[in-house]
Amino acid sequence: MQFDTLFRHVQVVDGTGKDAYFADVAVKNDRVVVIGDLANTEIFGNGRVIDGNGLVLAPGFIDVHTHDDTNVIRYPECLPKISQGVTTVIVGNCGISASPAAFAGDPPDPMNLLGKRADFKYPSFESYAKAVQAAQPAVNVAGLVGHTTLRNNVMDDLYRAASSDEIAQMKSCLREAMQQGALGLSSGLAYSSANSAPTEEVMQLAEELAEFDGIYTTHMRTEFEQILEAMDEAFRTGKHAKVPVVISHLKCAGAGNWGRTAETIELMEKTAKHQDVSCDCYPYSASSSTLDLKQVTEDIDIFITWSDAKPEYAGKMLKDIACDMGLPLMEAAKAMQPAGAVYHCMDEADVERVLKYRLTMVGSDGLPNDPHPHPRLWGAFPRVLSHYTRDRKIFSLEQAVHKMTGMSAKRYCLADRGEIKVGGYADLVLFDAQEIKDEATFENPIAAAKGIYCVMVNGQVSYSNGKVDSNRHGRFLYRHQQ
């Protein structure tokens, strides 16, 4: 039979959550064509045989929460992602997206997480999609449209509510992006550049989504004491617009908030009975973003990842910087601005509770432009499989893979992705379930995971032996694209 690649003797974890099984899996062009016992099959032509020897073959992982918007074009080898088995990234989260963007000056916080002014050169969603296709990154890319990006396009002052005329302009821009294949709208209401937007502003924008089967994702107005109110706002926005809601990186931040994930999950469950809601989370008890003065406190460790004002202090704890500068903590933080930080602000029990919750998907929320990034950029998905699955046993291997593949593909309308099935796209990862491990740490965050033997993207082996293939095979994925 004419196959391009045949995986023999693999343990198939198919992404549906069903029990694993042993089989051979054949790939032709960009699709899985046969699953079964192919021991007596003779391979003709230039077909490649990969003997799995009992290793796990899973769908390629889908990173539902990334900020790789400009990096998939500037650094298309995407090594931090493909090295951990990720074959698809969803960009445009937290209200910030590289398109459709127009700048009169430097990108405001937190849009500066995506790059410099020169990196924002995509005035339409279509122009961004074409740029991704031209760069042909190693992974597939799908995109949300950011609320803050839309605001920045039409407003002269981000620290106020948008006018009715400005909202109309934003709605038109969002509608065009949805017509061009965007997945939906994201917001980052916790950030000062969007915090002045009233709920009604976001609701009016979200009205554009339902016609296109779009989705609303949100970095909520707060993840601290008023988190239940923030969740209620998110759910009301989705209900008003008649669209699914994803709570981004669900957590209870701040030492005074620890343990309250029991309450947030109870609210999720209650809401899910009559509304389509879900969440994503990353498998760490520390967050990372720009240095936010509202989060500066003596209660937790805050690690500075970069600083434009004081670059010599990057890579140090804020409390040590304050001591060195002879300033109170808050004054030292102000002196660092603009800057990036890792906040050790969560309780591990909360992380586990959210991660194993039935409506939770996995997203890395990695920041690829940080010179000293949070280890989630390189290690999120292997960490789920090693620490939380193999070591902590909070869920089965099949459940873990489902949260990283099939559940995500269905939620974001990525047709024929996220499952190993005949006719599905051959985005696949071959790994050793006993050996896989995240090597990235807070001290040394740039490190590829162990235990991943091979990653296939659209039917082509794109990562093996620790290296990205010189030919890259990622595609831009439009909503509902077959």
Secondary structure, DSSP 8 states (H G I E B T S, - for coil): ---SEEEEEEEE--SSS---EEEEEEEETTEEEEEE--TT----TT-EEEE-TT-EEEE-EEESS---TTHHHHSTT-HHHHTTTEEEEEE--TT--SSS---SSS--TTGGGS--GGG---SSHHHHHHHHHHH--SSEEEE-EEHHHHHHHH-S-SSS---HHHHHHHHHHHHHHHHTT--EEEEETTSHHHHTS-HHHHHHHHTTTGGGT-EEEEE-S-SSTTHHHHHHHHHHHHHHHT--EEETT----SGGGTTTHHHHHHHHHHHHTTS-EEEEE-SSS-EEEE--GGG--TTS-EEEEEESS-GGGTTEEHHHHHHHHT--HHHHHHHH-SEEEEE----HHHHHHHHTSTTEEE-----TT-SS--THHHHHHHHIIIIIIIIS-SS-HHHHHHHHTHHHHHHTT-TT-SS--TTSB--EEEE-TTT-B----SSS-----BSEEEEEETTEEEEETTEE-SS----B--TT--
